[in-house]
Amino acid sequence: MSQFNTLIIGEIAQDTNVDYDGTTVQAIGGAVYYSGFAAANMGHKTAVLPKADTAQVDLKDAFAAAPNITVFPLHSTHSFVTKNVYHTPDRERRTSTVDSKIDPYRPEEVPEEIDAKIWHLAGLVGGDIPNEFLPFAAKRAMLAIDVQCMLRWEENGGMVYRDWEAKKELLPYVRFLKTDAAEAEILTGLADRVEAAKVLYGWGAKEILITHNTEVLVYDGKEIYTCPIKARSLGGRTGRGDTTFACYINERLTQDIPAALQTATALVSLKMETPGPYMGTRADVDAYIKEFY
């Protein structure tokens, strides 16, 4: 059996990113991409189960620069192809359009030999990881999910947000839940992040992480923990939430909440200064913590 800290499941995206000033960059992306690099470069033994049209994307090559990572590529009839237009310098507001989507993940596609402590569901749009995948995953490992893959839906080529109808049924399977502030409000109807986290805990998720452009918040049913974002620039804003969550859940395997939260927040602060996935080391994050935290 293969032994991994985390298995990250989600499609590779072929992104076109248009910044607020008109700068256009075409790149590989997706939650599995940013999460994989973040976990691996922090020293965690990582498996990824990316999916794309393998005639268009070399999935193993996409992760070739990441250490401690094993790629189990899956072929899809189509890749996830999207365009993101950012409207403000802080990249908090964007418009996304979708040209094509992947074939949905199926439980039988997960190789039996994968033995991971955490299964991290890192899809990009509703339907790519079906609801029935969650109970299956929770039987195999601690389940972590970025809720964007349950809220974002492709509609007429655009991206719209809808509430997750099965949330109260499926959240009890979730060990680690990640949302951003806007997603938390969609799920709960509450703009107050603390109160939203408490509601999500009440619905069954065991540990809730909510990202915001000023801080990262965690709630475990007992205490609210927060840590400030201290990025010196936002040139690498894309992948912020993915980087934070992947680092946090892996650090939680050996650290308490405050230590894991500080490490993840420092990592994403450092990552946001450079476009692309995190390519530094744990030593770089440790130095950043000493200087800014």
ChimeraX commands (.cxc) that place a marker at each C-alpha (Angstrom):
marker #1 position 0.00,0.00,0.00 radius 0.5
marker #1 position 1.20,3.48,-0.81 radius 0.5
marker #1 position 1.48,5.71,2.25 radius 0.5
marker #1 position 0.63,9.39,1.82 radius 0.5
marker #1 position -0.28,12.23,4.11 radius 0.5
marker #1 position -2.86,13.46,1.64 radius 0.5
marker #1 position -4.58,12.48,-1.58 radius 0.5
marker #1 position -5.80,15.53,-3.53 radius 0.5
marker #1 position -8.61,14.89,-6.01 radius 0.5
marker #1 position -9.54,17.45,-8.64 radius 0.5
marker #1 position -9.21,18.48,-12.25 radius 0.5
marker #1 position -6.35,20.43,-13.79 radius 0.5
marker #1 position -7.59,23.67,-15.33 radius 0.5
marker #1 position -6.38,25.29,-18.51 radius 0.5
marker #1 position -6.70,28.91,-17.41 radius 0.5
marker #1 position -6.64,32.23,-19.18 radius 0.5
marker #1 position -6.25,34.91,-16.50 radius 0.5
marker #1 position -6.90,38.57,-17.39 radius 0.5
marker #1 position -5.76,41.01,-14.72 radius 0.5
marker #1 position -7.55,44.27,-13.91 radius 0.5
marker #1 position -4.99,46.17,-16.02 radius 0.5
marker #1 position -5.55,43.95,-19.07 radius 0.5
marker #1 position -2.48,41.75,-18.62 radius 0.5
marker #1 position -3.33,38.28,-19.98 radius 0.5
marker #1 position -1.62,35.05,-18.95 radius 0.5
marker #1 position -2.39,31.48,-20.03 radius 0.5
marker #1 position -1.47,28.88,-17.46 radius 0.5
marker #1 position -2.13,25.52,-15.92 radius 0.5
marker #1 position -4.21,25.91,-12.78 radius 0.5
marker #1 position -6.87,24.39,-10.60 radius 0.5
marker #1 position -7.22,23.66,-6.91 radius 0.5
marker #1 position -5.40,20.32,-7.21 radius 0.5
marker #1 position -2.43,22.13,-8.79 radius 0.5
marker #1 position -1.98,24.85,-6.18 radius 0.5
marker #1 position -2.82,22.48,-3.33 radius 0.5
marker #1 position -0.40,19.83,-4.54 radius 0.5
marker #1 position 2.56,22.17,-4.71 radius 0.5
marker #1 position 1.76,23.72,-1.33 radius 0.5
marker #1 position 1.56,20.37,0.45 radius 0.5
marker #1 position 4.57,18.85,-1.29 radius 0.5
marker #1 position 6.89,21.83,-0.88 radius 0.5
marker #1 position 6.13,21.87,2.85 radius 0.5
marker #1 position 7.51,18.33,3.01 radius 0.5
marker #1 position 4.28,16.34,3.11 radius 0.5
marker #1 position 4.11,13.10,1.15 radius 0.5
marker #1 position 1.41,13.91,-1.36 radius 0.5
marker #1 position -0.61,12.02,-3.95 radius 0.5
marker #1 position -2.69,13.79,-6.59 radius 0.5
marker #1 position -5.47,12.37,-8.75 radius 0.5
marker #1 position -5.75,15.02,-11.47 radius 0.5
marker #1 position -8.07,14.70,-14.44 radius 0.5
marker #1 position -7.91,16.32,-17.90 radius 0.5
marker #1 position -7.88,15.46,-21.58 radius 0.5
marker #1 position -4.46,13.82,-21.52 radius 0.5
marker #1 position -4.04,14.50,-25.23 radius 0.5
marker #1 position -3.89,18.20,-24.31 radius 0.5
marker #1 position -2.28,18.15,-20.86 radius 0.5
marker #1 position 0.64,16.07,-19.60 radius 0.5
marker #1 position -0.56,15.59,-16.03 radius 0.5
marker #1 position 2.66,14.13,-14.69 radius 0.5
marker #1 position 4.67,16.93,-16.24 radius 0.5
marker #1 position 2.38,19.52,-14.61 radius 0.5
marker #1 position 3.63,18.40,-11.19 radius 0.5
marker #1 position 7.19,17.55,-12.19 radius 0.5
marker #1 position 8.69,20.44,-10.23 radius 0.5
marker #1 position 7.06,19.40,-6.95 radius 0.5
marker #1 position 8.95,17.15,-4.52 radius 0.5
marker #1 position 7.31,14.40,-2.43 radius 0.5
marker #1 position 4.47,14.07,-4.91 radius 0.5
marker #1 position 3.07,11.07,-6.78 radius 0.5
marker #1 position 0.74,11.63,-9.73 radius 0.5
marker #1 position -2.08,9.22,-10.62 radius 0.5
marker #1 position -3.34,10.77,-13.89 radius 0.5
marker #1 position -6.90,10.26,-15.11 radius 0.5
marker #1 position -8.11,10.85,-18.67 radius 0.5
marker #1 position -11.26,12.84,-19.40 radius 0.5
marker #1 position -13.08,13.38,-22.68 radius 0.5
marker #1 position -12.59,17.12,-22.17 radius 0.5
marker #1 position -10.43,19.32,-19.96 radius 0.5
marker #1 position -11.68,22.05,-17.69 radius 0.5
marker #1 position -11.03,25.19,-19.73 radius 0.5
marker #1 position -11.83,28.57,-18.19 radius 0.5
marker #1 position -11.19,32.31,-18.39 radius 0.5
marker #1 position -10.92,34.50,-15.28 radius 0.5
marker #1 position -11.21,38.28,-15.59 radius 0.5
marker #1 position -10.16,40.15,-12.43 radius 0.5
marker #1 position -11.78,43.54,-11.91 radius 0.5
marker #1 position -9.80,45.03,-9.00 radius 0.5
marker #1 position -6.13,45.17,-7.93 radius 0.5
marker #1 position -6.80,42.98,-4.87 radius 0.5
marker #1 position -8.31,40.29,-7.16 radius 0.5
marker #1 position -11.29,39.88,-4.85 radius 0.5
marker #1 position -13.78,40.37,-7.72 radius 0.5
marker #1 position -13.63,38.28,-10.87 radius 0.5
marker #1 position -15.82,37.02,-13.70 radius 0.5
marker #1 position -15.28,33.43,-14.81 radius 0.5
marker #1 position -16.42,31.72,-17.99 radius 0.5
marker #1 position -16.20,28.01,-18.77 radius 0.5
marker #1 position -15.52,26.55,-22.21 radius 0.5
marker #1 position -15.53,22.86,-21.23 radius 0.5
marker #1 position -15.67,20.59,-18.20 radius 0.5
marker #1 position -14.30,17.19,-17.20 radius 0.5
marker #1 position -16.12,13.89,-16.98 radius 0.5
marker #1 position -17.23,13.56,-13.32 radius 0.5
marker #1 position -15.06,11.63,-10.89 radius 0.5
marker #1 position -16.22,8.10,-10.04 radius 0.5
marker #1 position -15.26,6.16,-6.90 radius 0.5
marker #1 position -13.90,3.26,-8.95 radius 0.5
marker #1 position -11.31,5.61,-10.53 radius 0.5
marker #1 position -9.39,5.91,-7.26 radius 0.5
marker #1 position -6.55,3.36,-7.30 radius 0.5
marker #1 position -6.94,0.78,-4.54 radius 0.5
marker #1 position -3.25,1.00,-3.64 radius 0.5
marker #1 position -3.56,4.60,-2.44 radius 0.5
marker #1 position -3.49,4.79,1.35 radius 0.5
marker #1 position -3.70,8.40,2.56 radius 0.5
marker #1 position -4.53,9.92,5.92 radius 0.5
marker #1 position -6.57,12.71,4.33 radius 0.5
marker #1 position -8.60,12.77,1.13 radius 0.5
marker #1 position -8.79,16.38,-0.03 radius 0.5
marker #1 position -11.60,17.01,-2.54 radius 0.5
marker #1 position -10.43,19.93,-4.66 radius 0.5
marker #1 position -12.85,20.21,-7.56 radius 0.5
marker #1 position -13.64,23.39,-9.43 radius 0.5
marker #1 position -17.30,23.28,-10.40 radius 0.5
marker #1 position -20.50,21.55,-9.35 radius 0.5
marker #1 position -20.89,18.01,-10.68 radius 0.5
marker #1 position -17.22,17.19,-11.15 radius 0.5
marker #1 position -17.15,15.50,-7.73 radius 0.5
marker #1 position -20.69,14.15,-7.20 radius 0.5
marker #1 position -22.36,14.15,-3.77 radius 0.5
marker #1 position -22.14,10.38,-3.52 radius 0.5
marker #1 position -18.35,10.60,-3.61 radius 0.5
marker #1 position -18.25,12.09,-0.09 radius 0.5
marker #1 position -19.48,9.08,1.93 radius 0.5
marker #1 position -17.19,6.85,-0.13 radius 0.5
marker #1 position -14.18,9.07,0.61 radius 0.5
marker #1 position -15.01,9.38,4.31 radius 0.5
marker #1 position -14.79,5.58,4.64 radius 0.5
marker #1 position -11.22,5.63,3.35 radius 0.5
marker #1 position -9.70,8.59,5.21 radius 0.5
marker #1 position -10.34,11.87,6.99 radius 0.5
marker #1 position -12.36,13.89,4.49 radius 0.5
marker #1 position -11.40,17.46,3.58 radius 0.5
marker #1 position -13.39,19.46,1.05 radius 0.5
marker #1 position -13.12,22.88,-0.55 radius 0.5
marker #1 position -16.80,23.71,-0.82 radius 0.5
marker #1 position -16.37,25.68,-4.06 radius 0.5
marker #1 position -16.89,22.42,-5.97 radius 0.5
marker #1 position -20.39,22.19,-4.50 radius 0.5
marker #1 position -21.37,25.85,-4.98 radius 0.5
marker #1 position -19.95,26.94,-8.37 radius 0.5
marker #1 position -21.97,25.82,-11.39 radius 0.5
marker #1 position -21.46,26.31,-15.11 radius 0.5
marker #1 position -24.49,27.94,-16.70 radius 0.5
marker #1 position -24.56,29.01,-20.35 radius 0.5
marker #1 position -20.78,29.32,-20.36 radius 0.5
marker #1 position -20.70,31.45,-17.22 radius 0.5
marker #1 position -20.11,30.61,-13.58 radius 0.5
marker #1 position -22.91,31.03,-11.06 radius 0.5
marker #1 position -23.10,30.25,-7.35 radius 0.5
marker #1 position -25.87,28.17,-5.82 radius 0.5
marker #1 position -26.42,26.83,-2.34 radius 0.5
marker #1 position -25.46,23.20,-1.70 radius 0.5
marker #1 position -28.79,21.43,-1.34 radius 0.5
marker #1 position -27.30,18.33,0.29 radius 0.5
marker #1 position -25.15,20.26,2.79 radius 0.5
marker #1 position -26.95,19.13,5.95 radius 0.5
marker #1 position -26.90,15.51,4.78 radius 0.5
marker #1 position -23.23,15.47,3.79 radius 0.5
marker #1 position -21.42,17.87,6.12 radius 0.5
marker #1 position -21.35,15.26,8.92 radius 0.5
marker #1 position -18.90,13.27,6.76 radius 0.5
marker #1 position -16.49,16.23,6.59 radius 0.5
marker #1 position -13.48,16.43,8.93 radius 0.5
marker #1 position -12.08,19.65,7.39 radius 0.5
marker #1 position -14.27,22.16,5.53 radius 0.5
marker #1 position -12.90,25.13,3.61 radius 0.5
marker #1 position -14.90,28.11,2.39 radius 0.5
marker #1 position -14.13,31.71,1.62 radius 0.5
marker #1 position -16.17,34.51,3.18 radius 0.5
marker #1 position -18.58,34.78,0.24 radius 0.5
marker #1 position -19.13,31.00,0.10 radius 0.5
marker #1 position -19.79,30.87,3.82 radius 0.5
marker #1 position -22.51,33.49,3.36 radius 0.5
marker #1 position -24.08,31.52,0.50 radius 0.5
marker #1 position -24.18,28.39,2.67 radius 0.5
marker #1 position -25.49,30.01,5.86 radius 0.5
marker #1 position -26.99,33.37,4.88 radius 0.5
marker #1 position -24.65,35.02,7.38 radius 0.5
marker #1 position -22.06,37.68,6.51 radius 0.5
marker #1 position -20.45,37.35,9.95 radius 0.5
marker #1 position -17.71,34.76,9.47 radius 0.5
marker #1 position -17.66,33.69,13.11 radius 0.5
marker #1 position -21.39,33.04,13.19 radius 0.5
marker #1 position -21.24,31.29,9.80 radius 0.5
marker #1 position -18.50,28.97,11.08 radius 0.5
marker #1 position -20.61,28.09,14.10 radius 0.5
marker #1 position -23.59,27.23,11.89 radius 0.5
marker #1 position -21.44,25.03,9.65 radius 0.5
marker #1 position -20.12,23.23,12.71 radius 0.5
marker #1 position -23.66,22.75,13.92 radius 0.5
marker #1 position -24.51,21.09,10.60 radius 0.5
marker #1 position -21.80,18.50,11.15 radius 0.5
marker #1 position -18.42,19.65,9.79 radius 0.5
marker #1 position -15.78,19.04,12.46 radius 0.5
marker #1 position -13.28,21.81,11.67 radius 0.5
marker #1 position -14.10,24.85,9.54 radius 0.5
marker #1 position -11.56,27.10,7.82 radius 0.5
marker #1 position -12.79,30.37,6.28 radius 0.5
marker #1 position -10.46,32.52,4.19 radius 0.5
marker #1 position -10.73,36.29,3.80 radius 0.5
marker #1 position -8.41,38.85,2.25 radius 0.5
marker #1 position -7.42,40.06,5.75 radius 0.5
marker #1 position -7.19,36.82,7.72 radius 0.5
marker #1 position -7.82,33.10,7.96 radius 0.5
marker #1 position -10.31,31.83,10.55 radius 0.5
marker #1 position -10.69,28.34,12.03 radius 0.5
marker #1 position -13.44,26.99,14.28 radius 0.5
marker #1 position -13.44,23.55,15.92 radius 0.5
marker #1 position -16.64,23.78,17.93 radius 0.5
marker #1 position -14.81,25.13,20.97 radius 0.5
marker #1 position -12.80,28.20,20.00 radius 0.5
marker #1 position -12.45,30.69,17.18 radius 0.5
marker #1 position -8.87,31.07,15.95 radius 0.5
marker #1 position -7.69,33.75,13.50 radius 0.5
marker #1 position -4.39,34.68,11.91 radius 0.5
marker #1 position -3.76,37.78,9.76 radius 0.5
marker #1 position -2.66,37.73,6.13 radius 0.5
marker #1 position 0.62,39.67,5.86 radius 0.5
marker #1 position 1.42,39.52,2.14 radius 0.5
marker #1 position 3.60,42.37,0.88 radius 0.5
marker #1 position 2.02,42.16,-2.59 radius 0.5
marker #1 position -0.83,40.34,-4.35 radius 0.5
marker #1 position 0.86,39.38,-7.62 radius 0.5
marker #1 position 0.21,35.70,-6.90 radius 0.5
marker #1 position -3.36,36.00,-5.60 radius 0.5
marker #1 position -4.64,33.09,-7.74 radius 0.5
marker #1 position -4.63,29.89,-5.69 radius 0.5
marker #1 position -4.77,31.62,-2.31 radius 0.5
marker #1 position -7.47,29.44,-0.77 radius 0.5
marker #1 position -6.09,26.22,-2.23 radius 0.5
marker #1 position -2.63,26.92,-0.84 radius 0.5
marker #1 position -3.98,27.80,2.60 radius 0.5
marker #1 position -6.21,24.76,2.95 radius 0.5
marker #1 position -3.71,22.20,1.67 radius 0.5
marker #1 position -1.04,23.46,4.04 radius 0.5
marker #1 position -3.40,23.68,6.99 radius 0.5
marker #1 position -4.86,20.18,6.82 radius 0.5
marker #1 position -1.45,18.58,6.37 radius 0.5
marker #1 position 0.06,20.56,9.24 radius 0.5
marker #1 position -2.87,19.46,11.43 radius 0.5
marker #1 position -1.61,15.90,11.22 radius 0.5
marker #1 position 1.19,16.87,13.63 radius 0.5
marker #1 position 0.36,20.36,14.98 radius 0.5
marker #1 position -2.39,21.96,17.05 radius 0.5
marker #1 position -4.76,24.47,15.46 radius 0.5
marker #1 position -2.88,27.70,16.30 radius 0.5
marker #1 position 0.44,26.36,14.98 radius 0.5
marker #1 position -1.09,24.89,11.82 radius 0.5
marker #1 position -3.07,28.07,11.19 radius 0.5
marker #1 position -0.03,30.31,11.56 radius 0.5
marker #1 position 2.03,28.11,9.25 radius 0.5
marker #1 position -0.69,28.04,6.59 radius 0.5
marker #1 position -1.35,31.80,6.80 radius 0.5
marker #1 position 2.34,32.64,6.60 radius 0.5
marker #1 position 2.74,30.27,3.66 radius 0.5
marker #1 position -0.09,31.85,1.69 radius 0.5
marker #1 position 1.13,35.36,2.54 radius 0.5
marker #1 position 4.50,34.44,1.06 radius 0.5
marker #1 position 2.98,32.61,-1.91 radius 0.5
marker #1 position 0.80,35.60,-2.87 radius 0.5
marker #1 position 3.89,37.65,-3.61 radius 0.5
marker #1 position 4.72,35.48,-6.66 radius 0.5
marker #1 position 2.40,34.20,-9.43 radius 0.5
marker #1 position 1.99,30.45,-9.74 radius 0.5
marker #1 position 2.01,27.70,-7.13 radius 0.5
marker #1 position 4.21,27.84,-4.05 radius 0.5
marker #1 position 7.75,26.92,-5.06 radius 0.5
marker #1 position 9.57,27.70,-1.83 radius 0.5
marker #1 position 10.45,25.49,1.12 radius 0.5
marker #1 position 9.44,25.05,4.75 radius 0.5
marker #1 position 12.56,26.97,5.74 radius 0.5
marker #1 position 11.31,29.95,3.71 radius 0.5
marker #1 position 8.01,29.86,5.60 radius 0.5
marker #1 position 9.78,29.56,8.95 radius 0.5
marker #1 position 11.87,32.63,8.09 radius 0.5
marker #1 position 8.72,34.52,7.06 radius 0.5
marker #1 position 7.09,33.69,10.39 radius 0.5
marker #1 position 10.10,34.95,12.32 radius 0.5
marker #1 position 10.10,38.22,10.37 radius 0.5
marker #1 position 6.38,39.00,10.25 radius 0.5
marker #1 position 4.62,37.00,12.96 radius 0.5
marker link #1:1,2 radius 0.2
marker link #1:2,3 radius 0.2
marker link #1:3,4 radius 0.2
marker link #1:4,5 radius 0.2
marker link #1:5,6 radius 0.2
marker link #1:6,7 radius 0.2
marker link #1:7,8 radius 0.2
marker link #1:8,9 radius 0.2
marker link #1:9,10 radius 0.2
marker link #1:10,11 radius 0.2
marker link #1:11,12 radius 0.2
marker link #1:12,13 radius 0.2
marker link #1:13,14 radius 0.2
marker link #1:14,15 radius 0.2
marker link #1:15,16 radius 0.2
marker link #1:16,17 radius 0.2
marker link #1:17,18 radius 0.2
marker link #1:18,19 radius 0.2
marker link #1:19,20 radius 0.2
marker link #1:20,21 radius 0.2
marker link #1:21,22 radius 0.2
marker link #1:22,23 radius 0.2
marker link #1:23,24 radius 0.2
marker link #1:24,25 radius 0.2
marker link #1:25,26 radius 0.2
marker link #1:26,27 radius 0.2
marker link #1:27,28 radius 0.2
marker link #1:28,29 radius 0.2
marker link #1:29,30 radius 0.2
marker link #1:30,31 radius 0.2
marker link #1:31,32 radius 0.2
marker link #1:32,33 radius 0.2
marker link #1:33,34 radius 0.2
marker link #1:34,35 radius 0.2
marker link #1:35,36 radius 0.2
marker link #1:36,37 radius 0.2
marker link #1:37,38 radius 0.2
marker link #1:38,39 radius 0.2
marker link #1:39,40 radius 0.2
marker link #1:40,41 radius 0.2
marker link #1:41,42 radius 0.2
marker link #1:42,43 radius 0.2
marker link #1:43,44 radius 0.2
marker link #1:44,45 radius 0.2
marker link #1:45,46 radius 0.2
marker link #1:46,47 radius 0.2
marker link #1:47,48 radius 0.2
marker link #1:48,49 radius 0.2
marker link #1:49,50 radius 0.2
marker link #1:50,51 radius 0.2
marker link #1:51,52 radius 0.2
marker link #1:52,53 radius 0.2
marker link #1:53,54 radius 0.2
marker link #1:54,55 radius 0.2
marker link #1:55,56 radius 0.2
marker link #1:56,57 radius 0.2
marker link #1:57,58 radius 0.2
marker link #1:58,59 radius 0.2
marker link #1:59,60 radius 0.2
marker link #1:60,61 radius 0.2
marker link #1:61,62 radius 0.2
marker link #1:62,63 radius 0.2
marker link #1:63,64 radius 0.2
marker link #1:64,65 radius 0.2
marker link #1:65,66 radius 0.2
marker link #1:66,67 radius 0.2
marker link #1:67,68 radius 0.2
marker link #1:68,69 radius 0.2
marker link #1:69,70 radius 0.2
marker link #1:70,71 radius 0.2
marker link #1:71,72 radius 0.2
marker link #1:72,73 radius 0.2
marker link #1:73,74 radius 0.2
marker link #1:74,75 radius 0.2
marker link #1:75,76 radius 0.2
marker link #1:76,77 radius 0.2
marker link #1:77,78 radius 0.2
marker link #1:78,79 radius 0.2
marker link #1:79,80 radius 0.2
marker link #1:80,81 radius 0.2
marker link #1:81,82 radius 0.2
marker link #1:82,83 radius 0.2
marker link #1:83,84 radius 0.2
marker link #1:84,85 radius 0.2
marker link #1:85,86 radius 0.2
marker link #1:86,87 radius 0.2
marker link #1:87,88 radius 0.2
marker link #1:88,89 radius 0.2
marker link #1:89,90 radius 0.2
marker link #1:90,91 radius 0.2
marker link #1:91,92 radius 0.2
marker link #1:92,93 radius 0.2
marker link #1:93,94 radius 0.2
marker link #1:94,95 radius 0.2
marker link #1:95,96 radius 0.2
marker link #1:96,97 radius 0.2
marker link #1:97,98 radius 0.2
marker link #1:98,99 radius 0.2
marker link #1:99,100 radius 0.2
marker link #1:100,101 radius 0.2
marker link #1:101,102 radius 0.2
marker link #1:102,103 radius 0.2
marker link #1:103,104 radius 0.2
marker link #1:104,105 radius 0.2
marker link #1:105,106 radius 0.2
marker link #1:106,107 radius 0.2
marker link #1:107,108 radius 0.2
marker link #1:108,109 radius 0.2
marker link #1:109,110 radius 0.2
marker link #1:110,111 radius 0.2
marker link #1:111,112 radius 0.2
marker link #1:112,113 radius 0.2
marker link #1:113,114 radius 0.2
marker link #1:114,115 radius 0.2
marker link #1:115,116 radius 0.2
marker link #1:116,117 radius 0.2
marker link #1:117,118 radius 0.2
marker link #1:118,119 radius 0.2
marker link #1:119,120 radius 0.2
marker link #1:120,121 radius 0.2
marker link #1:121,122 radius 0.2
marker link #1:122,123 radius 0.2
marker link #1:123,124 radius 0.2
marker link #1:124,125 radius 0.2
marker link #1:125,126 radius 0.2
marker link #1:126,127 radius 0.2
marker link #1:127,128 radius 0.2
marker link #1:128,129 radius 0.2
marker link #1:129,130 radius 0.2
marker link #1:130,131 radius 0.2
marker link #1:131,132 radius 0.2
marker link #1:132,133 radius 0.2
marker link #1:133,134 radius 0.2
marker link #1:134,135 radius 0.2
marker link #1:135,136 radius 0.2
marker link #1:136,137 radius 0.2
marker link #1:137,138 radius 0.2
marker link #1:138,139 radius 0.2
marker link #1:139,140 radius 0.2
marker link #1:140,141 radius 0.2
marker link #1:141,142 radius 0.2
marker link #1:142,143 radius 0.2
marker link #1:143,144 radius 0.2
marker link #1:144,145 radius 0.2
marker link #1:145,146 radius 0.2
marker link #1:146,147 radius 0.2
marker link #1:147,148 radius 0.2
marker link #1:148,149 radius 0.2
marker link #1:149,150 radius 0.2
marker link #1:150,151 radius 0.2
marker link #1:151,152 radius 0.2
marker link #1:152,153 radius 0.2
marker link #1:153,154 radius 0.2
marker link #1:154,155 radius 0.2
marker link #1:155,156 radius 0.2
marker link #1:156,157 radius 0.2
marker link #1:157,158 radius 0.2
marker link #1:158,159 radius 0.2
marker link #1:159,160 radius 0.2
marker link #1:160,161 radius 0.2
marker link #1:161,162 radius 0.2
marker link #1:162,163 radius 0.2
marker link #1:163,164 radius 0.2
marker link #1:164,165 radius 0.2
marker link #1:165,166 radius 0.2
marker link #1:166,167 radius 0.2
marker link #1:167,168 radius 0.2
marker link #1:168,169 radius 0.2
marker link #1:169,170 radius 0.2
marker link #1:170,171 radius 0.2
marker link #1:171,172 radius 0.2
marker link #1:172,173 radius 0.2
marker link #1:173,174 radius 0.2
marker link #1:174,175 radius 0.2
marker link #1:175,176 radius 0.2
marker link #1:176,177 radius 0.2
marker link #1:177,178 radius 0.2
marker link #1:178,179 radius 0.2
marker link #1:179,180 radius 0.2
marker link #1:180,181 radius 0.2
marker link #1:181,182 radius 0.2
marker link #1:182,183 radius 0.2
marker link #1:183,184 radius 0.2
marker link #1:184,185 radius 0.2
marker link #1:185,186 radius 0.2
marker link #1:186,187 radius 0.2
marker link #1:187,188 radius 0.2
marker link #1:188,189 radius 0.2
marker link #1:189,190 radius 0.2
marker link #1:190,191 radius 0.2
marker link #1:191,192 radius 0.2
marker link #1:192,193 radius 0.2
marker link #1:193,194 radius 0.2
marker link #1:194,195 radius 0.2
marker link #1:195,196 radius 0.2
marker link #1:196,197 radius 0.2
marker link #1:197,198 radius 0.2
marker link #1:198,199 radius 0.2
marker link #1:199,200 radius 0.2
marker link #1:200,201 radius 0.2
marker link #1:201,202 radius 0.2
marker link #1:202,203 radius 0.2
marker link #1:203,204 radius 0.2
marker link #1:204,205 radius 0.2
marker link #1:205,206 radius 0.2
marker link #1:206,207 radius 0.2
marker link #1:207,208 radius 0.2
marker link #1:208,209 radius 0.2
marker link #1:209,210 radius 0.2
marker link #1:210,211 radius 0.2
marker link #1:211,212 radius 0.2
marker link #1:212,213 radius 0.2
marker link #1:213,214 radius 0.2
marker link #1:214,215 radius 0.2
marker link #1:215,216 radius 0.2
marker link #1:216,217 radius 0.2
marker link #1:217,218 radius 0.2
marker link #1:218,219 radius 0.2
marker link #1:219,220 radius 0.2
marker link #1:220,221 radius 0.2
marker link #1:221,222 radius 0.2
marker link #1:222,223 radius 0.2
marker link #1:223,224 radius 0.2
marker link #1:224,225 radius 0.2
marker link #1:225,226 radius 0.2
marker link #1:226,227 radius 0.2
marker link #1:227,228 radius 0.2
marker link #1:228,229 radius 0.2
marker link #1:229,230 radius 0.2
marker link #1:230,231 radius 0.2
marker link #1:231,232 radius 0.2
marker link #1:232,233 radius 0.2
marker link #1:233,234 radius 0.2
marker link #1:234,235 radius 0.2
marker link #1:235,236 radius 0.2
marker link #1:236,237 radius 0.2
marker link #1:237,238 radius 0.2
marker link #1:238,239 radius 0.2
marker link #1:239,240 radius 0.2
marker link #1:240,241 radius 0.2
marker link #1:241,242 radius 0.2
marker link #1:242,243 radius 0.2
marker link #1:243,244 radius 0.2
marker link #1:244,245 radius 0.2
marker link #1:245,246 radius 0.2
marker link #1:246,247 radius 0.2
marker link #1:247,248 radius 0.2
marker link #1:248,249 radius 0.2
marker link #1:249,250 radius 0.2
marker link #1:250,251 radius 0.2
marker link #1:251,252 radius 0.2
marker link #1:252,253 radius 0.2
marker link #1:253,254 radius 0.2
marker link #1:254,255 radius 0.2
marker link #1:255,256 radius 0.2
marker link #1:256,257 radius 0.2
marker link #1:257,258 radius 0.2
marker link #1:258,259 radius 0.2
marker link #1:259,260 radius 0.2
marker link #1:260,261 radius 0.2
marker link #1:261,262 radius 0.2
marker link #1:262,263 radius 0.2
marker link #1:263,264 radius 0.2
marker link #1:264,265 radius 0.2
marker link #1:265,266 radius 0.2
marker link #1:266,267 radius 0.2
marker link #1:267,268 radius 0.2
marker link #1:268,269 radius 0.2
marker link #1:269,270 radius 0.2
marker link #1:270,271 radius 0.2
marker link #1:271,272 radius 0.2
marker link #1:272,273 radius 0.2
marker link #1:273,274 radius 0.2
marker link #1:274,275 radius 0.2
marker link #1:275,276 radius 0.2
marker link #1:276,277 radius 0.2
marker link #1:277,278 radius 0.2
marker link #1:278,279 radius 0.2
marker link #1:279,280 radius 0.2
marker link #1:280,281 radius 0.2
marker link #1:281,282 radius 0.2
marker link #1:282,283 radius 0.2
marker link #1:283,284 radius 0.2
marker link #1:284,285 radius 0.2
marker link #1:285,286 radius 0.2
marker link #1:286,287 radius 0.2
marker link #1:287,288 radius 0.2
marker link #1:288,289 radius 0.2
marker link #1:289,290 radius 0.2
marker link #1:290,291 radius 0.2
marker link #1:291,292 radius 0.2
marker link #1:292,293 radius 0.2
view
